[in-house]
Amino acid sequence: MICAGSFVRARDILGSTRGEFFCYTAFTSLRSAHGSSTYGYARLMKTGNFSSSISLKRTARNNQAPLFAKIVGSAEADRLTENGIGVEDLDADPLSLNQVSSRKNGSKSAQKGDMILAAVDMGTNSFHMVVVRADSQGRFQLMDTEKEDVRLGSGSPDLSVITPDAESRALAALKRFKILAETRKAEMRLVATSAVREARNRRTFVRRVRDTVGLEVEVLAGTEEACLIYQGVLQALPVYDKTILVVDIGGGSTEFVLGHEGKPIYATSLKLGHIRLSQQFLSLGSSKKDELKKEQIDELRRHIRVILADSGVIDKVQATDFEVAVGSSGTIESIEQMIHHTVTTSSDSQDVDGQPNANLLRDREFTADELNQVVKKICKAKNLEQRMKIPGLPEKRADVIVAGAVLLEEIFLAMGIKKIMVSPYALREGVIVDTLAEIFENYKPGFNIRKTSILNLALKFNTDRRMESAQHSASLAKDILAGLQMCSTGTKECVSDVALFLNKGDADLLEAATILHYVGMFINHKSYHKHSYYLIKNNEHLLGYSPMEIEILALLVRYHRKKVPSSKDEDFAKLPEEVQKKVRAMCAVMRVAVALDRCDSSAIRHAHIFQQSGSILLAVVPATDPATGKARDVSLEVWAAQQELPYFEKIFKRQASIIVADEHDLEALSVEAKSASLSS
């Protein structure tokens, strides 16, 4: 008989075509001894049908419990599945992260056009669904989200059973999720975590979901859950090229992942969750007036420290020189909200005129000191009624925030975390990425999420011609800025010294803003720069950008035409003075670059900056007209750019002029500039 783990390994090694044929053969052999369901699955898998192969692969996984038991024995099957290990894990080290992260390599035949996918995270505390639209290259945009506080783990202190009440809440929530997904015509994928993974009646629960709702549930192993969370985080924060530590506190477990460049280095899942700990140590579900005792907190801390120490995770993390710590899911998001509320409403967050300052634009992150202050505030509230009144804390989380906050504080202490970034993405987005990776060859998500999110937003609201023009203007803006940096005067006090004033991050923001400057046209041509500002400022899809960076992008687009930045503008005035100077400089460059493609025709091929006796010369090279073979007429573009020179000169404190040049002119200007540089 062929071991089930063998076909998984063969599929991974041989690839989508040869691997599927081997799977077909393996399942056919298994059929004779174990029935026809796996054979039917293999046949459909062999067809390469997108929807069928994804859903049926997971159907097979959940239907293989009897087969699993026959292969390894009933007792061993119970032991393994209790830890979240299924038939696909046979023959594999459950901690072998290369296998965990790469084993899902089913059919990669993608449909033409967009596809709609829905991922459901059946957590211990709440159920989350995200619906996305993915294009033919695997880039996805959020369409809809839904959340319900199911409390699947409530009623069982050790999460050993899913109670009838919890099951009823889960089924009702999933029915609503299914209606929403069907309305969107979405292909659904459901994953369950610790509450289902550890429940003795998990098979009954999974069967009830299948029979009652018509949906298959994929029960994740702890390490697999951790790896998927890591992939989700990479879609929201620009940390792909960094070694990061991800901490995800759920209701039943906490996942830890160390990863670099999209590959998990180490992952583990510990039975430390805010619902589990609350039920074990803090009398979850008691009266709102029942007081929280110091002895309970002390016992909770001792338990957490023992689990962390015995797991080996502390040694592993300390042995890895991680660069960034990232937190995800509800507990950490709630703590960040509380800290944000405190910072932005305190007297220190107001300027001298009582207006809100740049603290409103602080990054989604917090320090160890800020966490300690929040934990003190939470523990000082002696009962649930008092905790529900804490500013910034969602009422629905007030009964479990004590355990979650104390747990996070202990993790900070044990692992030496000084600051943590907060990711809005986690498991469900990781499931989307994992699903797309099954469809597309060489899929590499998270590599440059900032650029991807900018292009997605621009493509969503631009026509092809406007998109081409915006990208061309962005290229010209880069040319101009690079030229200005080459002409640095070396005077730190002078704002014209762009080389000392704007860095690569600023150049990237300038490029991004120029690509987005046309999006407001989708609403109306009149005041489209204001519409663009609104679309950028209120968009949830600009992933990888901090609130401050999004504000800068929005303001650059707002000021690329008509009015220039002014301290009388409240949105501009709240920026720190240093940032205001940068926005003015980037805006001056952007206005000229956009004007140089006034007709949206890419008539100007290149732009070059030269310094001549303390003044700036902008030499533009026309593109060649394919019909005549001659240089195109760029008189309108030059005129439009000249209208922007007064502000450009004011910001860079130098006179500026524009000429039309060819390659010979550029060569002569370069020689002249080098000679002037040597003589000085």
C-alpha positions, 0 to 999 in steps of 0.5 A: 500500500502506498503511504499517504505522505508519499503522494504529497511528497511526490506532488511537491517534488514532481510539480503540478503535472507529473505530481498530479499523475502520481497522486492519481496513481496513488489514490487509485491504489488506495481506492481498492482498500479504502473506498472510492471517495479518494479516487473521485478526488484524484480524478477531479484533481487530475482535471486541473479545474481551478475551483474543483481542485482547490475545494476537493483537495481540502474535502479529501483531507477532511474525509481521510480520517478513517484512512488515516486511522487505518494507516497509523492505527486508531490510537496514534491517529487520535493522538496526532489529529489532537495536535492538528496533524492530518493525513498530509502530515504523515511521513513528515516532521511536523516542525519541518517548515520547508514542508509545511510552507511548500507542500500545498502545490496543487493544480496551478492552472489559472483562469483568465480574468479576475477571480473572487476568493473568500477566506474564513478564519474560525478562531477561538474568539471570533470568526473573520472572513475576508473577500478579495478579487485577484487578477490574472497575476495573483494580485488581490484587492480587498472587496469585503470583510465580516466578523462575528464574536462566536467564542467557539472556545467558551464553556470549556476551560481547556478547550477540550470540547466544543459545546452545543451553544458554541457550535450553534453560534458557529453554524449560524455565523458560517451560514451568514458568511456563506450567503455573503460569499455566494453573493460575491460569487466567491470560492470559499476556504475555511480554516480552523485553529486551536479551538477545533484542533484541540476539541475531542469532538472536532470530527463531529463539529467538522461533519456538522458544518459540512452537513448543515452549512455545506462547507468544508473545514480545514483544521490547521496544525499549529505550525502551519497556522503560524506560517500562514500568519507570517505570509499574511503579515508580509502583505501588510507591512514592508518587512519582506527583506528583514528578519522578523519575529511575528507574535499572534495572540489568539483566543486559544493559542499564541503563534511565534514565527521567525522569518526572512524574505518570505521563508519561515525560519522557525515557527511554533504554536503554544497553548497560550491564548486570551480565552484559554488563560482567562477561563483557567485563571481569571473566572471568565464569565463571572459578574461584571462587579467581581473583583480581579485579585492580585493573586490571580494575576501573579498565578497567571504570570507564573503559568505563562513564564513556565510555558514560555521557558519549557517550549524553547521559543525564548532560546530560539528567538534570542539566538536569532538576531531579528530586526523587527517584531510584528504583532497581529490579531485582536489583542495586540490591535486593541492594545495599540488602539488604547495607546493611540487613544491615550497619545492623541487625546492627551494634552501633549498631543495638542499644539499651542493653538489647541489643534491636533498635531502629528501624533494623530499620524503616528505609526501603528506600533508601540513600545515596551514602556507604552505597553507597561502603562496600558497593562497597569491601567487594565489591571488597575480596573478591578472588575469588568464594569470598570474595564469596559470604561477604559478609553480606546478598549472595545467593550467586547474585548474587556472580559479577555483583555487582562489575560491577553495584555499580561501575556504580551507583557511577559512575551516582551520581557522574555524575548527582549522586545523593545517595540512592536509593529502592528499588522492589520493582516494575519491568518485569513490574508495568509490563507488567501496568499496560500490559495493563490500560490496553489494557482500561480507558478512562481508566485512571490507575494509580499516582495514589494507590497508598497509598489504593488498597492500603489499600482493596484490603486492607480489601475483601479481608478485610471484609464490606460492612457492616464495610467501610462501618463502618470507612470511617465510623469513619475519617471520624469520626476525621478530624473529631475530629483536625481539631477538635483541631487547631483547638483548639490551645493553642499550647504546644509542650511540651504533648502536647495541642497536636495542631496542633504534634504531628501532621501531614498524614502522621500524619492519613493514617496514622490514616485508613488504620489505622481503615479496616483495623481490622476485617480481623482479623475474617476470622480470628476475632472473638476477639482480632481486633485482634491478628489485624489486627496480624498481617495488616497487619504481614505483608502485601506489598500495602501499597504506598507505605508505608515499613516504619516506616509499616506498623509504625505502622498495625499498632500502631494497629490492635492498640491500637484496643481492649483494651490501650493502647500501653505501653513494656512492649510490645517492638514499641511500645518499639522505635519512636523516642520521637517516634513513640511519642508520635504513636502514643499520640495517634492511638490515643486518637483512633482508639479514640473514633472506632471506639466512635462506630460501635459498632453498625456502623450509621453512626448518628452522622453527624458529630463536632465538637470544641469547646474550653470553658475548657480542656476538650474537648467532643465534640459528635456529630450523629445521622443521621436515621432514614429510617423516622421522619424523626427523629434516630437513637438513639445512646445506645449509641455515646455510652456506648461512646465515653465508655469511651475518654475516660479514655485520651483525657484522659490523652494530651491532658491535658484533661478531655473530655465528649460531648454529642448535638447538632443543627445549632442546638446546633452553631451556638450552640457555634461562636458561643460558641467564637469569642467565647471565642477573641476574648476571650482 
